[in-house]
Amino acid sequence: MTPTSTYRLQLQPDFPFSAAEKAVPYLAALGVSHLHLSPVLEAVPGSTHGYDVVDHARVRAELGGEEGLRALSRTARAHGLGLVLDIVPNHMAVPAPERLNVPLWEVLREGPASPYAGWFDLDWEGGDGKILLPVLGGRLGEELEHLSVADGELRYHDHAFPLREGTGKLPLPELLDAQWYRLAWWRLARTELNYRRFFTISDLIGVRVEDPEVFAASHAKILQLVRDGVVEGLRIDHPDGLAAPGDYLRRLARATEEGLEGPVWTVVEKILTGDERLPADWPVAGTTGYDALHRIDGLFNDPTGADELTELYRAFADPPGDRGGYWAATVRRAAHRVLTHELAAESAFLVRAAGRICAADPALRDHAPWALHTALHELLVRMPVYRPYVAAGGPTPEEAEATLPPEAVREAKAAFSVPEEATAVDVVRELALGRLGSGPDHRAFCARFAQTSSALRAKSVEDTAFYRYTPLLSAAEVGGDPGRPAVSPDEFHAFCARLARDWPATGTVLSTHDTKRSADVRARLAVLTECPQRWAGLLRRWAQTAVAPDPHAAWTAWQTAAAVPDAGPDRLVPALLKAAREAGLHTSWTEQDAGYEQALETFVRSGPCGSAQHELALFSRELAPHTRANALGAALLHLTMPGVPELYQGTEREYLALVDPDNRRPVALDPDALADAPTGGTLDDEKLHLTTTALTLRRERPEVFGESATYTPLPVSGAAARHCVAFARSGETVTAVTRLSLRLAEAGGWRDTVLSLPAGRWADRLGGGREFEGAVPLRELFSERPVALLVRAAGGAS
């Protein structure tokens, strides 16, 4: 069953299945059709997110176990709701104690002979026959006194490791050398790690789900829940980490269809870059919706003001061109940094594999390791998307060719002073595209290149460049393009028409557990593109009230505080410390500068959360009518455009959240809150009323918004036409929203601007009993609120 809408709940020990069950009546009344649950399989004890799975065979006890999940499903079904599960095929946790992950425990004990050795991407050769475990707080010699043997295990603080048979009575130095693993200082992970991990997180180990036996074992519980009717939909976490995402999704589709009448609604967390398209042969409903988020957000950014804001940022923060000054240069430098530091071990694996391939083929010999290394790096940092989708020895589709375009090859070769040595670039490209053979090393290189490419893109763009290039913070969101933050109405309509045609049941989102700022925070920030000079004037004055450790941090902090002036230091300081560490310009997660971080905290407390707090709040109130227009406009577009909209917990009201963990705080879901919900007043009230109205309409009229529904842009004419976006769905509903409302007010309002409605009479679903037909003056349509949701009136001709 395809959902009409979903609602994401972040489960954790403080919000288990029983708490979700109590919220079901409220969520049913809200109008959603399905609850989307964060991962439910057994995870590291105390985990607040569940992506650190330790046991695929059990539902997490801390959440209430399988009976708790089944009870939630029964209650949901009794209220007309289904469940969608978030599943994690790419990785498992390396927990403490390690025995919690049984497959990993057995591999650590038995080595390559373990029946579980095929579960993980392990490079035994790269570790001299041992698995590197970077868990020690210091070098081994400094930590020996903290190592001991007890109950047949090797202990180190909270860690516990198995002992290879016959080694338990050896002296400690000999015992350590006799194991199938090597305990090491955590800093060695970036250069010597010999297992695939999730991005750069060493306590999440990659799983070889491409192996049929591993797939079967790791998906048995999920498939049982699907076949028993407990679960009706799946969200696939990070498919780009898999060796062959398409093959995995086809295997999953076959497995979930067994015994069922049709396919299970499945969406993938695939980040599409620019005009990149989701592979058409993937048997899924679409993505989780970051592509829609980018298009919706972009509508509310003024392109001229965004350019002006960028120039003001460069003048104020004065960042070097490749360290925050220019987007493309910043991404390139960040990628080089990530490859040579955080992903050095992954890079070394690829160079070794390429070297073996070249050594085995006389036609490819004599490419020096340094040349292969340089070629690999220069190509990876120029990848315009997350990864190619190819298999060694298989066909190379046009989309895969485009991931390593000719200009990237030319630029990569420019790094070589000797043209003949630059041919290493051609070798690496051909290997990455799977065109030089299908042997074991060829397959390993092709798959790992793609996996490393996706990790590099995520770390260099999402987790580094987004925090370095900060003219407009709201543009730095997954799937976005900070270098070009504005989206025109024509671009938005083209995107929606493509969704309606190709992926009508895809997911769409505005806020998630991973967004760096919630939709309503971004709606506030977008207004800055409509008043850049005013912002700059205020910033100059505020900069005199408190001393920041550097101008880049000041710009970021003041912009964050302007969007959430009431956040207070307990929320603002952690968010800005995280931003500084991710940017890595003055401090980082692994090389923290205590002096800098203390200076940043002092500045935040004395300035944004101190002397300037009153003026920040006043500025926020003055812009409130325009942030209201953005927040309501984005919400209505999201809830009525093609696709299946997902609400993140709490976002049916005004929801002002910063980066995690701020956006993962439990929210109160009051079953009685909707009983007498007002239709006006605060933005809280308005947004709740709009959300409930739109969701209920979707649930009542699934044919209007579903997989066979149509999408038709509606013409707007007049002096202020660019300030309205409007469309019809299946000839039965009309959505119209105001964009760039501050610029609109400054230009004199709607004046003679009209929206041409389809034939017939149209009733205002949001209230007031109003009806319209023909060419409607927008000053009338938007007289009560900056958005309109119209439905064909009873008896209205179509």
C-alpha positions in Angstrom: 0.0 0.0 0.0 1.4 3.4 -1.0 1.1 5.9 1.9 -0.7 9.1 1.4 1.7 10.7 3.9 4.1 9.5 6.6 5.2 10.8 10.0 8.7 10.2 11.3 9.2 9.2 14.9 12.7 9.1 16.4 12.6 6.1 18.7 15.0 5.9 21.6 15.0 4.4 25.1 13.3 7.6 26.4 10.7 7.3 23.6 10.0 3.6 23.1 7.2 1.7 21.2 4.8 2.3 24.1 5.3 6.1 23.8 4.7 5.9 20.1 1.6 3.8 20.7 0.2 6.5 23.0 0.7 9.0 20.2 -1.2 7.0 17.6 -4.7 8.6 18.1 -3.1 12.1 17.7 -1.3 11.1 14.6 -4.4 9.5 13.1 -6.3 12.7 13.8 -3.5 14.7 12.2 -4.3 13.0 8.9 -1.2 10.8 8.2 -1.5 7.3 6.8 1.7 5.8 8.1 4.1 6.1 10.9 7.8 6.0 9.9 9.9 4.5 12.6 13.7 5.0 13.0 15.6 1.7 13.1 14.1 -0.9 15.4 16.6 -3.7 15.4 18.9 -4.4 18.4 21.5 -1.6 18.6 24.2 -0.4 20.9 22.8 0.0 24.4 21.6 3.6 25.0 21.7 4.5 21.3 19.5 7.5 20.6 19.3 6.8 16.9 19.5 3.1 16.2 21.7 3.1 13.2 24.4 1.2 15.2 22.8 -2.2 14.8 24.4 -5.1 16.6 21.9 -7.9 16.0 19.7 -8.2 12.9 17.7 -11.1 14.4 16.1 -9.2 17.2 13.9 -6.2 17.7 15.5 -3.8 20.2 14.7 -4.7 23.8 15.2 -1.1 25.0 12.3 0.0 22.8 10.0 -2.8 24.0 11.1 -5.7 21.9 9.2 -7.4 19.2 6.0 -7.6 21.2 6.2 -3.9 21.7 6.6 -3.3 18.0 3.7 -5.7 17.2 1.5 -4.0 19.8 2.3 -0.6 18.2 1.4 -2.1 14.8 -1.9 -3.4 16.1 -2.8 -0.1 17.6 -1.8 1.8 14.5 -3.8 -0.5 12.3 -6.9 0.0 14.6 -6.6 3.7 13.9 -6.1 3.2 10.1 -2.4 3.6 10.1 0.5 1.5 8.8 4.2 1.3 9.7 7.2 2.2 7.6 10.6 1.0 8.9 14.0 2.6 8.5 16.5 -0.2 7.8 20.3 -0.2 7.7 21.8 -2.6 5.2 25.2 -0.9 4.9 26.8 -1.3 8.3 26.8 -2.7 11.9 28.3 -1.4 15.1 31.7 -2.2 16.4 30.3 -2.0 20.0 31.7 -2.0 23.4 31.7 -4.7 24.6 32.4 -6.3 21.2 30.6 -9.5 22.1 27.3 -7.7 21.4 28.0 -8.1 17.7 28.1 -11.8 17.3 29.2 -12.1 13.7 32.1 -9.7 14.4 33.0 -11.4 17.6 33.3 -14.7 15.8 35.5 -13.2 13.1 37.8 -11.7 15.7 38.1 -15.1 17.4 38.4 -17.4 14.4 39.9 -15.1 11.8 39.5 -15.8 8.0 38.2 -19.3 8.7 35.2 -18.0 10.6 31.8 -18.7 8.9 31.1 -15.0 9.4 34.3 -13.8 7.7 32.3 -13.0 4.6 30.0 -10.7 6.5 32.4 -7.7 6.4 34.6 -6.0 3.9 38.0 -7.0 5.4 41.3 -6.5 3.8 43.4 -9.1 5.6 46.4 -8.4 3.4 46.3 -4.7 4.2 46.5 -5.6 7.9 49.2 -8.3 7.7 46.6 -10.9 8.4 45.0 -9.0 11.3 41.9 -6.7 11.7 43.0 -3.3 13.0 40.8 -2.2 15.9 41.5 1.5 16.6 40.0 1.5 20.2 42.9 2.5 22.4 43.1 6.0 23.9 46.8 6.1 23.3 49.6 4.1 21.8 49.7 0.4 22.9 52.7 0.9 25.2 50.8 3.6 27.0 47.7 1.5 27.5 49.1 -1.9 28.4 48.3 -1.4 32.1 44.6 -1.0 31.2 44.6 -4.4 29.3 43.8 -7.6 31.2 42.5 -11.1 30.6 39.4 -12.2 32.5 36.7 -14.9 31.9 38.4 -15.9 28.7 38.3 -12.4 27.2 40.7 -9.6 26.7 39.4 -6.5 28.5 40.1 -2.8 27.9 37.8 -0.5 29.8 34.3 -1.1 28.4 35.7 -3.2 25.6 35.9 -7.0 25.6 37.6 -9.1 22.8 37.6 -12.8 22.2 40.8 -14.8 22.4 42.0 -17.1 19.7 41.9 -20.7 20.7 44.9 -21.8 22.8 46.2 -18.2 23.5 44.5 -17.5 26.8 47.4 -18.4 29.0 50.1 -16.6 27.1 51.9 -13.6 28.6 50.1 -10.4 27.6 52.6 -9.2 24.9 52.6 -12.6 23.2 48.8 -12.9 23.7 48.3 -9.6 21.8 50.4 -10.7 18.9 48.6 -14.1 18.7 45.2 -12.7 18.0 43.4 -12.2 14.6 43.1 -8.5 15.5 45.4 -5.7 16.4 44.4 -3.3 19.1 45.7 0.2 18.2 45.6 3.9 19.0 42.4 5.4 17.6 44.4 7.9 15.5 45.7 5.1 13.3 42.2 4.5 11.9 42.6 7.1 9.2 45.7 5.6 7.7 45.8 1.9 8.6 42.2 0.7 9.0 41.6 -2.4 7.0 37.8 -2.8 7.1 35.2 -0.7 5.2 33.3 1.6 7.5 30.4 4.1 7.3 32.0 7.3 6.1 34.8 7.9 8.5 33.2 6.4 11.6 35.4 3.5 12.7 32.8 2.0 15.1 30.4 1.3 12.2 31.8 -1.6 10.1 30.6 -2.1 6.5 28.5 -5.2 5.9 28.8 -7.3 2.6 25.0 -7.4 2.0 25.8 -8.3 -1.6 26.5 -11.8 -0.4 23.2 -13.8 -0.6 23.8 -15.5 2.7 24.6 -12.2 4.5 21.5 -10.7 2.9 19.3 -13.5 4.1 20.6 -13.5 7.6 20.6 -9.7 8.0 17.1 -9.3 6.5 15.2 -12.3 7.9 13.6 -10.4 10.8 12.6 -7.4 8.6 11.1 -9.8 6.0 9.2 -11.6 8.7 7.7 -8.3 9.9 6.7 -7.4 6.3 5.1 -10.8 5.6 3.2 -10.8 8.9 1.7 -7.4 8.0 3.5 -5.6 10.8 5.3 -3.4 8.3 4.0 -1.9 5.1 6.9 0.2 3.9 10.7 0.5 4.0 13.2 3.4 4.0 16.7 2.2 2.9 19.5 4.0 4.7 22.6 5.0 2.7 22.3 2.7 -0.3 25.3 4.4 -1.9 27.5 2.6 0.7 26.6 -0.8 -0.9 28.8 -2.5 -3.4 25.9 -2.8 -5.9 22.8 -0.8 -4.8 20.7 -1.8 -7.8 21.3 -5.5 -7.2 20.5 -5.2 -3.5 17.2 -3.4 -4.2 16.2 -6.0 -6.8 16.9 -8.8 -4.3 15.0 -6.9 -1.6 12.0 -6.3 -3.9 11.8 -10.0 -4.7 12.1 -11.0 -1.1 9.4 -8.5 0.1 7.0 -9.5 -2.6 7.0 -13.2 -1.6 3.5 -14.0 -0.3 2.2 -10.5 -0.8 -0.1 -9.1 -3.5 2.3 -6.4 -4.6 5.6 -4.7 -3.9 6.2 -3.0 -0.6 6.5 0.8 -0.8 10.2 1.4 -0.6 12.2 4.7 -0.7 16.0 5.1 -0.7 18.1 7.7 1.0 19.8 8.6 -2.2 21.2 12.1 -2.5 20.8 13.4 -6.0 23.2 16.2 -7.1 22.0 18.9 -9.4 20.1 17.4 -12.3 21.2 13.8 -11.5 18.4 11.3 -11.9 17.6 8.3 -9.8 18.5 5.1 -11.8 15.4 4.2 -13.6 15.8 0.4 -13.1 15.8 0.6 -9.3 12.6 -1.2 -8.1 11.7 1.6 -5.6 9.1 4.3 -5.3 11.8 7.0 -5.3 14.0 8.8 -2.8 13.5 9.9 0.7 13.0 13.5 -0.6 16.1 15.7 -0.3 15.7 16.6 -3.9 12.3 18.0 -3.2 13.6 19.9 -0.2 16.1 21.7 -2.3 13.5 22.8 -4.9 11.0 24.0 -2.2 13.6 25.9 -0.2 15.1 27.4 -3.3 11.8 29.1 -4.3 12.0 31.3 -1.2 15.5 32.5 -1.9 15.8 35.7 -3.9 18.6 35.2 -6.5 19.7 38.8 -6.6 19.7 39.1 -2.8 21.5 35.8 -2.5 24.3 37.1 -4.7 24.4 40.3 -2.7 24.5 38.4 0.5 27.5 36.4 -0.8 29.5 39.5 -1.6 28.7 40.9 1.9 29.8 37.6 3.4 33.1 37.7 1.5 33.7 41.3 2.6 32.9 40.6 6.3 34.4 37.1 6.8 37.2 37.5 4.2 37.7 33.8 3.7 40.4 32.4 1.3 38.8 31.4 -2.0 39.2 27.6 -1.3 38.4 27.8 2.4 35.0 29.3 2.2 35.3 32.1 -0.3 34.0 30.3 -3.4 31.8 27.2 -3.4 33.5 25.0 -6.1 37.0 25.8 -4.8 35.9 25.1 -1.2 34.5 21.7 -2.1 37.6 20.8 -4.0 40.0 21.6 -1.2 37.7 19.9 1.4 37.7 16.8 -0.8 41.5 16.8 -1.0 41.7 17.2 2.8 39.3 14.3 3.5 41.0 12.0 1.0 44.5 12.6 2.5 43.4 12.5 6.1 40.1 10.8 7.0 40.0 8.5 4.0 43.7 7.7 3.6 43.1 4.0 4.5 40.4 3.7 1.9 42.6 5.4 -0.7 45.5 3.0 0.1 43.2 0.0 -0.5 42.3 1.3 -3.9 45.9 2.0 -4.9 47.0 -1.5 -3.8 44.1 -3.1 -5.8 45.0 -1.0 -8.9 48.6 -2.0 -8.5 47.8 -5.7 -8.4 45.7 -5.3 -11.5 48.4 -3.5 -13.4 51.1 -5.9 -12.3 49.0 -8.9 -13.6 48.4 -7.4 -17.0 51.4 -6.8 -19.3 49.5 -4.1 -21.1 49.0 -2.1 -17.9 52.4 -2.6 -16.2 54.8 0.1 -15.1 52.3 2.5 -13.6 54.0 3.6 -10.4 52.1 3.5 -7.1 52.5 7.2 -6.7 51.0 7.8 -10.1 48.0 5.6 -9.4 47.6 7.3 -6.1 47.7 10.8 -7.7 45.3 9.7 -10.5 42.9 8.3 -8.0 42.9 11.4 -5.8 42.6 13.8 -8.7 39.6 12.0 -10.2 37.8 11.4 -6.9 37.9 15.1 -5.9 36.3 16.0 -9.3 33.4 13.6 -9.1 30.3 15.8 -9.6 27.9 13.3 -8.0 28.1 10.8 -5.1 29.1 7.7 -7.2 28.8 5.7 -10.4 26.6 2.6 -10.7 28.5 0.0 -12.6 29.9 -3.5 -12.1 33.3 -4.7 -13.3 32.9 -6.4 -16.6 29.3 -5.1 -17.0 27.9 -2.4 -19.3 28.7 1.2 -18.6 25.6 3.3 -18.9 25.7 6.9 -20.1 24.9 8.1 -16.5 28.0 6.3 -15.2 30.2 7.9 -17.9 29.0 11.3 -16.8 30.3 10.7 -13.2 33.9 10.9 -14.6 33.5 13.4 -17.4 36.2 14.3 -19.9 36.9 17.7 -18.2 37.6 15.8 -15.0 40.1 13.6 -16.8 41.8 16.6 -18.4 42.1 18.4 -15.1 43.3 15.3 -13.3 46.0 14.8 -15.9 47.2 18.4 -15.4 48.5 17.3 -12.0 51.3 15.3 -13.8 54.3 17.0 -15.2 55.1 14.1 -17.6 52.3 13.3 -20.0 53.2 9.7 -20.3 52.7 9.3 -16.5 49.4 11.0 -16.7 48.0 7.9 -18.5 47.5 6.5 -15.0 44.4 8.7 -14.9 42.9 6.7 -17.8 43.7 3.4 -16.1 42.0 4.5 -12.9 38.9 5.9 -14.8 38.5 2.7 -16.8 38.8 0.5 -13.6 36.3 2.7 -11.9 33.9 2.3 -14.8 34.4 -1.5 -14.8 35.9 -1.7 -18.2 39.2 -3.4 -17.7 38.0 -6.9 -16.7 35.9 -8.8 -14.1 38.5 -10.5 -11.9 38.4 -10.4 -8.1 40.6 -7.3 -7.9 38.7 -5.6 -10.7 35.4 -6.2 -8.9 36.9 -5.1 -5.6 38.3 -1.9 -7.1 35.1 -1.0 -9.0 32.9 -1.5 -5.9 35.2 0.2 -3.4 35.8 3.2 -5.7 32.1 3.9 -5.7 31.8 3.3 -2.0 34.7 5.6 -1.3 33.4 8.2 -3.7 30.1 8.4 -1.8 31.8 8.6 1.5 34.1 11.3 0.2 31.2 13.3 -1.2 29.3 13.1 2.0 32.3 14.1 4.2 33.7 16.8 2.0 30.5 18.4 1.0 27.9 17.8 3.7 30.3 17.7 6.7 33.0 20.1 5.7 32.2 22.5 2.8 28.7 23.2 4.1 30.3 24.6 7.2 33.0 26.5 5.5 31.0 28.3 2.8 28.3 30.1 4.7 26.8 33.1 2.9 23.3 31.7 3.5 23.2 29.0 6.1 19.9 27.6 4.9 21.3 26.7 1.5 23.8 24.3 3.2 21.4 21.4 3.3 21.7 17.8 2.0 21.0 17.7 -1.7 21.3 21.5 -1.9 23.6 23.8 -3.9 25.0 26.6 -1.7 26.7 28.0 -4.9 23.3 28.5 -6.5 20.7 28.6 -3.7 17.7 30.1 -5.6 15.2 28.0 -7.6 12.9 29.7 -10.1 9.1 28.9 -10.4 9.8 27.4 -13.8 12.5 25.1 -12.4 10.1 24.1 -9.6 7.3 23.3 -12.0 9.6 21.3 -14.2 10.8 19.2 -11.3 7.3 18.5 -10.1 6.1 17.5 -13.6 9.0 15.1 -13.8 8.1 13.6 -10.4 4.5 13.2 -11.4 5.5 11.4 -14.6 8.5 9.3 -13.4 8.3 8.9 -9.6 4.8 9.8 -8.4 5.1 7.9 -5.1 8.6 9.2 -4.2 9.2 10.6 -0.7 9.3 14.3 -0.1 10.6 16.0 3.0 11.3 19.4 4.6 12.8 18.4 7.9 14.5 15.1 8.9 16.7 13.7 11.7 19.7 14.7 9.5 18.8 18.2 8.4 21.2 20.8 9.7 18.4 23.2 10.4 14.7 22.5 10.5 12.4 23.9 7.7 11.1 26.7 9.8 14.7 27.8 10.7 15.5 27.8 7.0 12.3 29.8 6.2 13.6 32.5 8.6 17.1 32.5 7.1 15.7 32.8 3.5 14.3 36.2 4.3 17.9 37.5 4.6 18.1 37.2 0.8 15.4 39.8 0.6 17.1 42.3 2.9 20.9 41.7 2.6 21.9 45.3 3.2 19.7 45.6 6.3 21.3 42.4 7.6 24.8 43.7 6.9 24.1 46.9 8.8 22.9 45.0 11.8 25.8 42.7 11.7 28.3 45.5 11.7 26.7 46.9 14.8 26.4 43.6 16.6 30.1 42.8 15.8 31.0 45.8 18.0 29.2 44.3 21.0 31.2 41.0 21.3 34.5 39.8 20.1 34.4 36.6 18.0 37.5 34.3 17.6 37.3 34.9 13.9 35.0 36.7 11.4 33.7 33.4 9.8 32.5 32.2 13.2 30.9 35.6 13.9 29.0 35.5 10.6 27.8 31.9 11.3 26.9 32.6 14.9 25.0 35.8 14.2 23.0 34.3 11.3 22.1 31.3 13.4 21.0 33.5 16.3 19.0 35.7 14.0 17.0 32.6 13.0 16.6 31.2 16.5 17.0 34.1 18.9 15.4 32.3 21.8 17.6 29.2 21.5 19.8 30.2 24.4 23.4 29.1 25.1 22.5 25.5 26.0 21.4 24.9 22.4 23.4 27.5 20.5 26.8 26.8 21.9 26.8 23.1 21.0 25.5 23.8 17.5 28.2 26.4 16.8 30.9 24.2 18.3 29.8 21.4 16.0 29.9 23.8 13.0 33.4 24.9 13.9 34.7 21.3 14.3 33.0 20.2 11.1 34.5 23.1 9.2 37.9 22.2 10.4 39.3 25.7 9.9 40.4 26.4 13.5 39.4 23.3 15.4 38.2 19.8 14.6 36.8 16.6 16.1 40.1 14.9 16.2 42.4 18.0 16.7 40.4 20.2 19.1 41.8 23.6 19.9 40.6 24.2 23.5 41.5 27.9 23.5 39.6 28.5 20.3 36.6 26.6 21.4 36.5 28.5 24.7 36.7 31.8 22.9 33.9 30.8 20.6 31.7 29.8 23.6 32.5 33.0 25.4 31.6 35.0 22.3 28.3 33.2 21.8 27.3 33.7 25.5 28.3 37.4 25.6 27.0 38.4 22.1 24.2 36.4 20.4 23.0 35.1 23.8 23.9 38.2 25.7 24.1 41.9 24.8 22.5 41.5 21.4 19.7 39.1 22.3 17.0 41.8 22.6 17.8 43.3 19.3 18.0 39.9 17.7 14.5 39.1 19.0 13.2 42.5 17.7 14.7 41.8 14.3 13.0 38.4 14.2 9.6 39.9 15.2 9.9 42.6 12.5 10.5 39.9 9.8 7.8 37.6 11.3 5.2 38.3 8.5 7.7 37.2 5.9 9.0 34.2 7.8 5.3 33.2 8.2 4.8 33.4 4.5 7.8 31.2 3.9 7.0 28.7 6.5 3.4 28.3 5.4 4.2 28.4 1.8 6.9 25.7 2.0 4.6 23.5 4.1 1.7 23.7 1.7 3.9 23.1 -1.4 5.4 20.1 0.4 2.0 18.6 1.3 0.4 19.0 -2.1 3.1 18.6 -4.7 3.8 15.2 -6.3 5.1 12.5 -4.0 4.4 11.2 -0.5 5.1 13.9 2.0 6.8 13.0 5.3 6.5 15.1 8.4 9.3 15.0 10.9 8.1 14.8 14.5 6.8 18.1 15.8 6.9 19.9 12.4 3.1 20.1 12.1 3.7 23.2 14.3 6.4 25.8 14.2 9.5 23.8 14.8 12.8 25.6 15.3 15.6 23.0 15.6 19.4 23.1 14.9 21.7 20.3 13.9 21.6 17.0 15.8 21.3 16.3 18.6 19.1 19.4 18.9 16.7 18.1 16.2 16.4 14.7 17.9 14.9 15.8 21.2 11.7 14.0 22.0 8.6 16.1 21.2 5.2 16.1 23.0 2.5 14.6 20.9 -0.8 15.5 22.7 -3.8 13.4 21.6 -6.1 16.2 22.7 -4.3 19.0 20.9 -6.3 18.8 17.7 -9.7 18.8 19.4 -10.2 22.5 19.4 -7.2 23.6 17.3 -7.7 27.2 16.2 -7.4 28.2 12.5 -5.6 31.4 13.1 -3.5 33.3 15.7 0.0 32.1 16.1 2.1 30.5 13.4 1.9 27.4 15.6 -1.9 27.4 15.1 -1.9 28.3 11.5 0.7 25.6 10.6 -1.2 22.9 12.5 -4.4 23.9 10.8 -2.9 23.9 7.4 -1.1 20.6 7.9 -4.2 18.8 9.2 -6.3 20.2 6.4 -3.9 19.2 3.7 -3.2 15.7 5.1 -6.9 15.0 5.6 -7.6 16.1 2.1 -4.8 13.7 0.8 -6.3 10.9 2.8 -9.8 11.6 1.6 -8.9 12.0 -2.0 -5.9 9.7 -2.7 -6.7 9.7 -6.5 -6.1 13.4 -6.6 -2.6 13.2 -5.2 -1.6 9.6 -5.9 0.3 7.7 -8.5 -2.1 8.5 -11.4 -2.6 12.1 -10.4 -1.6 15.0 -12.7 0.3 18.2 -12.0 -0.5 21.4 -13.9 1.2 24.7 -13.4 -1.3 27.6 -13.3 -0.7 30.9 -15.0 -0.1 34.0 -13.0 -0.1 37.4 -14.7 0.5 41.0 -13.6 3.2 43.2 -12.1 3.9 40.8 -9.2 3.5 37.5 -11.0 6.9 36.2 -9.9 5.8 36.3 -6.3 3.2 33.5 -6.7 3.6 29.8 -7.4 0.4 27.9 -8.2 -0.6 24.5 -9.5 -3.5 22.2 -9.9 -3.6 18.5 -8.9 -5.8 16.3 -11.2 -8.0 19.2 -11.9 -9.6 18.9 -8.4 -7.3 21.0 -6.1 -5.4 24.2 -6.5 -2.3 25.2 -4.4 -1.2 28.8 -4.4 1.6 30.3 -2.3 3.4 33.6 -1.9 7.1 33.8 -2.4 9.6 36.6 -1.6 6.9 38.5 0.4 9.3 41.2 1.7 10.3 42.2 -1.9 6.6 42.0 -2.8 5.7 44.5 0.0 8.5 46.8 -0.9 7.3 46.8 -4.6 3.8 47.8 -3.7 2.0 44.5 -3.1 0.0 42.4 -5.5 -1.6 45.4 -7.4 -3.1 44.0 -10.6 -1.7 40.5 -10.3 -4.2 37.6 -11.0 -4.2 33.9 -10.8 -6.2 32.1 -13.6 -8.1 29.2 -12.1 -9.3 26.2 -14.1 -12.9 26.3 -15.1 -15.5 26.0 -12.3 -15.9 27.3 -8.8 -13.3 26.7 -6.2 -13.8 26.7 -2.4 -11.2 27.8 0.2 -10.4 24.6 2.1 -8.4 26.5 4.7 -11.5 28.3 6.0 -13.6 31.4 5.7 -16.3 29.9 3.4 -14.9 31.8 0.4 -15.3 30.7 -3.2 -13.5 31.8 -6.4 -13.6 31.3 -10.1 -11.9 32.6 -13.2 -9.1 35.2 -12.9 -8.8 35.8 -9.2 -7.0 39.0 -8.0 -4.2 37.7 -5.7 -4.9 40.6 -3.2 -8.3 38.9 -2.6 -7.0 35.3 -2.7 -4.3 36.1 -0.1 -6.2 38.6 1.9 -6.4 36.3 5.0 -3.2 34.3 4.7 -0.2 34.1 2.3 -1.3 30.7 1.0 -4.4 29.1 -0.5 -5.6 25.5 -0.8 -8.7 25.4 -3.0 -10.9 22.4 -3.9 -13.5 22.2 -6.6 -16.8 23.3 -5.2 -19.8 21.0 -5.1 -21.4 21.2 -8.5 -18.4 23.0 -10.0 -17.9 22.1 -13.6 -14.5 20.5 -14.4 
